[in-house]
């Protein structure tokens, strides 16, 4: 049975995406915080884009910058980094309408419950952003699943 990605609008200002992954939290966290791994799964393949540049200084106060092949950039700073359990970052490309993303990693046996929350400054900011980014996570999470299989397989041989 495949793990289901659930996308919900929790309030006027917040969307939440929930998904269980097969694998321990430390491996799922590593896939979110290691640029070489992140580049392998983050961009939905159906969009026909690639992540041309991925800079991530994953520590509280550190910055990130993601640049796509056509020059579009996403950037901000990490406001909270708790290894294997929580990441919080700003999405500064949105200016005053930018959101704050919180990702939690909860280990449940040999699986990880991942919750991604996007909190916007206002209902209008969320309405303007739409659910495109949250909806794209359905595909990117399938790609993350595929990566986790290879990471788990390579770990088993070590």
Backbone as CSV, one residue per row, in Angstrom:
resi,resn,N_x,N_y,N_z,CA_x,CA_y,CA_z,C_x,C_y,C_z
1,UNK,0.843,-1.194,0.000,0.000,0.000,0.000,0.879,1.244,0.000
2,UNK,0.585,2.157,-0.896,1.362,3.390,-0.982,0.918,4.364,0.104
3,UNK,1.874,5.144,0.571,1.560,6.181,1.552,0.865,7.334,0.837
4,UNK,-0.164,7.869,1.457,-0.957,8.934,0.847,-0.482,10.300,1.326
5,UNK,-0.455,11.268,0.416,-0.156,12.653,0.753,-1.480,13.378,0.921
6,UNK,-1.645,14.029,2.072,-2.889,14.744,2.361,-2.587,16.247,2.381
7,UNK,-3.299,17.010,1.541,-3.142,18.458,1.463,-4.415,19.087,2.023
8,UNK,-4.255,19.940,3.044,-5.420,20.568,3.677,-5.171,22.059,3.893
9,UNK,-6.237,22.821,3.754,-6.174,24.225,4.167,-6.708,24.237,5.592
10,UNK,-5.824,24.476,6.564,-6.177,24.364,7.980,-6.871,25.603,8.520
11,UNK,-6.575,26.762,7.924,-7.191,28.010,8.378,-7.126,29.004,7.223
12,UNK,-7.522,30.235,7.483,-7.463,31.266,6.444,-6.035,31.553,6.008
13,UNK,-5.049,31.227,6.876,-3.656,31.585,6.601,-2.721,30.388,6.468
14,UNK,-3.219,29.158,6.600,-2.304,28.017,6.679,-2.745,26.818,5.844
15,UNK,-1.762,26.251,5.119,-1.965,24.959,4.463,-1.045,23.953,5.152
16,UNK,-1.509,22.705,5.208,-0.729,21.645,5.842,-0.732,20.427,4.921
17,UNK,0.460,19.873,4.715,0.615,18.661,3.913,1.203,17.594,4.833
18,UNK,0.546,16.431,4.870,0.956,15.347,5.757,1.251,14.098,4.939
19,UNK,2.310,13.389,5.322,2.689,12.176,4.595,3.553,11.294,5.479
20,UNK,3.356,10.009,5.414,4.222,9.050,6.102,5.214,8.497,5.088
21,UNK,6.485,8.417,5.504,7.543,7.866,4.653,8.106,6.612,5.292
22,UNK,8.484,5.658,4.456,9.125,4.443,4.934,10.598,4.756,5.158
23,UNK,10.991,4.821,6.396,12.379,5.111,6.731,12.464,5.905,8.014
24,UNK,13.606,5.844,8.678,13.785,6.565,9.930,13.875,8.073,9.721
25,UNK,13.525,8.826,10.750,13.504,10.291,10.659,14.859,10.863,10.263
26,UNK,15.952,10.270,10.734,17.266,10.853,10.419,17.558,10.789,8.923
27,UNK,17.082,9.735,8.230,17.313,9.628,6.780,16.405,10.610,6.031
28,UNK,15.144,10.722,6.461,14.222,11.663,5.814,14.731,13.091,6.031
29,UNK,15.177,13.401,7.242,15.728,14.724,7.555,16.952,15.016,6.685
30,UNK,17.801,14.025,6.519,19.002,14.181,5.683,18.624,14.533,4.245
31,UNK,17.553,13.915,3.738,17.100,14.198,2.367,16.611,15.645,2.230
32,UNK,16.145,16.240,3.333,15.673,17.630,3.331,16.800,18.626,3.550
33,UNK,17.944,18.178,4.081,18.967,19.128,4.517,20.315,18.966,3.816
34,UNK,20.453,17.999,2.932,21.694,17.787,2.187,21.451,18.217,0.741
35,UNK,22.116,19.286,0.290,21.832,19.815,-1.057,21.869,18.759,-2.162
36,UNK,22.855,17.866,-2.147,22.969,16.851,-3.204,21.745,15.932,-3.224
37,UNK,21.199,15.621,-2.062,20.005,14.763,-1.993,18.751,15.567,-2.328
38,UNK,18.650,16.776,-1.782,17.486,17.637,-1.996,17.245,17.870,-3.487
39,UNK,18.332,18.108,-4.232,18.219,18.365,-5.677,17.627,17.170,-6.427
40,UNK,17.761,15.973,-5.880,17.276,14.764,-6.567,15.764,14.598,-6.498
41,UNK,15.099,15.256,-5.537,13.668,14.988,-5.383,12.786,16.230,-5.317
42,UNK,13.322,17.410,-5.074,12.494,18.561,-4.753,11.616,19.066,-5.895
43,UNK,12.087,19.105,-7.123,11.325,19.689,-8.236,10.491,18.607,-8.910
44,UNK,9.163,18.815,-9.024,8.334,17.820,-9.707,8.826,17.604,-11.141
45,UNK,9.112,16.359,-11.494,9.613,16.048,-12.837,8.643,16.494,-13.916
46,UNK,7.339,16.467,-13.617,6.331,16.833,-14.612,6.427,18.307,-15.014
47,UNK,7.097,19.129,-14.210,7.220,20.556,-14.527,8.310,20.818,-15.563
48,UNK,9.163,19.824,-15.813,10.208,19.982,-16.808,11.298,20.974,-16.411
49,UNK,11.415,21.243,-15.115,12.435,22.176,-14.631,13.481,21.402,-13.838
50,UNK,14.614,22.046,-13.640,15.626,21.479,-12.761,16.066,22.549,-11.773
51,UNK,16.640,22.095,-10.696,17.196,22.983,-9.689,18.645,23.230,-10.085
52,UNK,18.899,24.400,-10.694,20.233,24.707,-11.211,21.228,24.946,-10.083
53,UNK,20.747,25.515,-8.987,21.615,25.825,-7.853,20.855,25.575,-6.561
54,UNK,21.538,24.988,-5.593,20.911,24.676,-4.310,21.929,24.953,-3.209
55,UNK,21.790,26.100,-2.574,22.671,26.473,-1.465,21.873,26.375,-0.179
56,UNK,22.377,25.599,0.784,21.662,25.390,2.041,22.650,25.393,3.203
57,UNK,22.534,26.391,4.065,23.316,26.452,5.291,22.333,26.112,6.413
58,UNK,22.117,24.810,6.610,21.035,24.340,7.471,21.456,24.398,8.936
59,UNK,21.239,25.570,9.512,21.441,25.805,10.947,20.589,27.016,11.295
60,UNK,20.222,27.152,12.556,19.433,28.300,12.956,20.197,29.570,12.596
61,UNK,19.562,30.445,11.813,20.195,31.661,11.331,20.853,31.499,9.968
62,UNK,21.008,30.253,9.501,21.608,29.996,8.190,20.644,30.364,7.073
63,UNK,21.166,30.512,5.876,20.346,30.914,4.729,20.288,29.792,3.693
64,UNK,19.268,29.882,2.853,19.165,28.970,1.712,18.809,29.788,0.479
65,UNK,19.174,29.256,-0.675,18.803,29.863,-1.961,18.697,28.746,-2.981
66,UNK,17.518,28.630,-3.574,17.245,27.635,-4.607,16.972,28.385,-5.904
67,UNK,17.732,28.068,-6.959,17.556,28.747,-8.244,17.225,27.695,-9.292
68,UNK,16.119,27.927,-9.996,15.694,27.011,-11.053,16.341,27.403,-12.372
69,UNK,16.351,26.460,-13.320,17.062,26.665,-14.587,16.616,27.901,-15.342
70,UNK,15.397,28.366,-15.153,14.972,29.570,-15.863,15.160,30.834,-15.025
71,UNK,15.941,30.739,-13.930,16.295,31.916,-13.149,15.395,32.225,-11.968
72,UNK,14.254,31.563,-11.847,13.375,31.791,-10.718,14.082,31.327,-9.438
73,UNK,14.022,32.153,-8.385,14.733,31.828,-7.151,13.796,31.840,-5.946
74,UNK,14.079,30.951,-5.021,13.422,30.910,-3.719,14.531,31.031,-2.690
75,UNK,14.319,31.859,-1.672,15.382,32.075,-0.694,14.800,32.522,0.641
76,UNK,15.600,32.375,1.668,15.188,32.778,2.998,16.216,32.312,4.006
77,UNK,15.761,32.224,5.262,16.680,31.789,6.307,15.994,30.786,7.229
78,UNK,16.812,29.956,7.807,16.324,28.965,8.761,16.199,29.637,10.121
79,UNK,15.005,29.602,10.703,14.801,30.208,12.019,14.860,29.163,13.130
80,UNK,14.727,27.907,12.751,14.842,26.829,13.732,15.296,25.555,13.028
81,UNK,16.320,24.906,13.575,16.796,23.632,13.047,17.033,22.711,14.242
82,UNK,16.216,21.678,14.346,16.380,20.655,15.381,16.601,19.343,14.639
83,UNK,17.864,18.856,14.618,18.178,17.669,13.823,17.198,16.512,14.023
84,UNK,16.778,15.979,12.879,15.920,14.808,12.750,14.489,15.031,13.227
85,UNK,14.132,16.268,13.656,12.755,16.435,14.116,12.042,17.700,13.627
86,UNK,12.772,18.806,13.332,12.048,20.032,12.985,12.925,21.003,12.192
87,UNK,12.323,21.593,11.157,12.927,22.667,10.368,11.901,23.782,10.231
88,UNK,12.345,25.026,10.404,11.476,26.176,10.168,12.284,27.178,9.350
89,UNK,11.673,27.680,8.251,12.375,28.672,7.433,11.410,29.713,6.899
90,UNK,11.986,30.867,6.547,11.209,31.940,5.936,11.289,31.793,4.422
91,UNK,10.287,32.303,3.744,10.252,32.324,2.279,10.288,33.793,1.868
92,UNK,11.512,34.354,1.858,11.685,35.791,1.696,11.414,36.299,0.287
93,UNK,11.402,35.408,-0.718,11.119,35.865,-2.081,9.717,36.446,-2.181
94,UNK,8.832,36.112,-1.246,7.465,36.625,-1.257,7.321,37.996,-0.626
95,UNK,8.442,38.584,-0.155,8.366,39.899,0.480,7.472,39.841,1.706
96,UNK,6.670,40.865,1.885,5.806,40.899,3.072,4.692,39.848,3.009
97,UNK,4.456,39.278,1.829,3.467,38.209,1.704,4.098,36.824,1.803
98,UNK,5.410,36.773,2.078,6.110,35.496,2.171,5.582,34.661,3.331
99,UNK,5.692,33.374,3.183,5.200,32.457,4.220,6.355,31.966,5.077
100,UNK,5.984,31.309,6.167,6.949,30.606,7.011,6.610,29.126,6.908
101,UNK,7.615,28.322,6.589,7.427,26.881,6.427,7.965,26.164,7.654
102,UNK,7.152,25.259,8.194,7.581,24.410,9.306,7.439,22.965,8.856
103,UNK,8.507,22.182,9.008,8.481,20.766,8.664,8.838,19.990,9.925
104,UNK,7.961,19.046,10.307,8.270,18.194,11.454,8.431,16.756,10.982
105,UNK,9.334,16.045,11.647,9.678,14.662,11.320,9.436,13.857,12.594
106,UNK,8.400,13.028,12.599,8.067,12.241,13.797,8.255,10.761,13.492
107,UNK,9.217,10.160,14.175,9.508,8.752,13.932,8.430,7.883,14.574
108,UNK,7.924,6.941,13.792,6.904,5.993,14.263,7.354,4.615,13.815
109,UNK,8.115,3.937,14.703,8.678,2.643,14.340,9.726,2.848,13.263
110,UNK,9.572,2.142,12.133,10.532,2.288,11.029,10.039,3.271,9.972
111,UNK,9.042,4.088,10.328,8.479,5.082,9.412,8.623,6.480,10.018
112,UNK,8.415,7.493,9.182,8.471,8.880,9.631,7.214,9.601,9.171
113,UNK,6.505,10.215,10.128,5.362,11.069,9.807,5.915,12.467,9.570
114,UNK,5.704,12.981,8.356,6.195,14.296,7.973,5.000,15.237,7.849
115,UNK,5.106,16.414,8.472,4.055,17.420,8.373,4.702,18.723,7.923
116,UNK,4.213,19.265,6.792,4.713,20.525,6.241,3.608,21.564,6.374
117,UNK,3.889,22.615,7.128,2.928,23.694,7.327,3.453,24.963,6.670
118,UNK,2.584,25.625,5.903,2.906,26.927,5.301,1.983,27.950,5.942
119,UNK,2.558,28.880,6.712,1.765,29.912,7.380,2.022,31.245,6.688
120,UNK,0.956,31.848,6.183,1.050,33.110,5.444,0.680,34.287,6.341
121,UNK,1.078,35.477,5.929,0.838,36.682,6.722,-0.639,37.070,6.768
122,UNK,-1.396,36.626,5.771,-2.818,36.993,5.709,-3.565,35.993,4.837
123,UNK,-4.883,36.031,4.930,-5.735,35.207,4.071,-5.480,35.568,2.609
124,UNK,-5.316,36.858,2.334,-5.086,37.333,0.968,-3.775,36.785,0.398
125,UNK,-2.752,36.725,1.247,-1.455,36.202,0.792,-1.575,34.721,0.440
126,UNK,-2.306,33.956,1.258,-2.508,32.534,0.959,-3.375,32.375,-0.287
127,UNK,-4.425,33.176,-0.395,-5.278,33.108,-1.589,-4.470,33.392,-2.851
128,UNK,-3.567,34.393,-2.773,-2.743,34.751,-3.929,-1.774,33.630,-4.274
129,UNK,-1.232,32.972,-3.256,-0.275,31.882,-3.490,-0.984,30.649,-4.025
130,UNK,-2.235,30.460,-3.618,-2.977,29.273,-4.026,-2.397,28.025,-3.364
131,UNK,-2.818,26.866,-3.823,-2.317,25.623,-3.234,-1.351,24.921,-4.177
132,UNK,-0.866,25.637,-5.175,0.036,25.030,-6.157,1.257,24.391,-5.535
133,UNK,1.909,25.108,-4.617,3.122,24.571,-3.985,2.777,23.334,-3.149
134,UNK,1.693,23.414,-2.390,1.286,22.267,-1.578,0.905,21.093,-2.475
135,UNK,0.182,21.365,-3.553,-0.213,20.299,-4.479,1.011,19.669,-5.149
136,UNK,2.033,20.470,-5.438,3.252,19.941,-6.063,3.960,18.956,-5.144
137,UNK,3.757,19.103,-3.835,4.401,18.184,-2.889,3.928,16.743,-3.083
138,UNK,2.733,16.543,-3.612,2.263,15.180,-3.876,3.265,14.469,-4.783
139,UNK,3.650,15.125,-5.876,4.609,14.524,-6.804,6.021,14.485,-6.224
140,UNK,6.447,15.579,-5.591,7.809,15.580,-5.044,7.953,14.543,-3.939
141,UNK,6.899,14.303,-3.182,6.979,13.285,-2.127,7.083,11.885,-2.717
142,UNK,6.476,11.646,-3.888,6.674,10.363,-4.572,8.144,10.216,-4.971
143,UNK,8.737,11.325,-5.430,10.151,11.305,-5.803,11.033,11.101,-4.572
144,UNK,10.645,11.688,-3.435,11.385,11.483,-2.192,11.291,10.022,-1.770
145,UNK,10.127,9.415,-1.932,9.960,7.980,-1.644,10.988,7.153,-2.419
146,UNK,11.115,7.450,-3.712,12.058,6.715,-4.563,13.488,6.905,-4.070
147,UNK,13.840,8.122,-3.683,15.181,8.396,-3.167,15.420,7.640,-1.863
148,UNK,14.425,7.625,-0.983,14.588,6.937,0.305,14.837,5.451,0.117
149,UNK,14.224,4.857,-0.895,14.467,3.440,-1.195,15.938,3.237,-1.520
150,UNK,16.502,4.122,-2.352,17.915,3.965,-2.710,18.820,4.248,-1.517
151,UNK,18.460,5.219,-0.690,19.277,5.515,0.494,19.227,4.354,1.483
152,UNK,18.041,3.784,1.669,17.898,2.638,2.567,18.644,1.437,2.052
153,UNK,18.578,1.232,0.726,19.260,0.083,0.119,20.768,0.232,0.262
154,UNK,21.281,1.449,0.023,22.730,1.637,0.127,23.175,1.542,1.587
155,UNK,22.304,1.955,2.506,22.654,1.866,3.924,22.729,0.409,4.356
156,UNK,21.851,-0.416,3.822,21.833,-1.832,4.187,23.084,-2.578,3.767
157,UNK,23.770,-2.068,2.734,24.980,-2.725,2.243,26.242,-2.249,2.955
158,UNK,26.137,-1.184,3.703,27.328,-0.582,4.335,27.917,-1.480,5.397
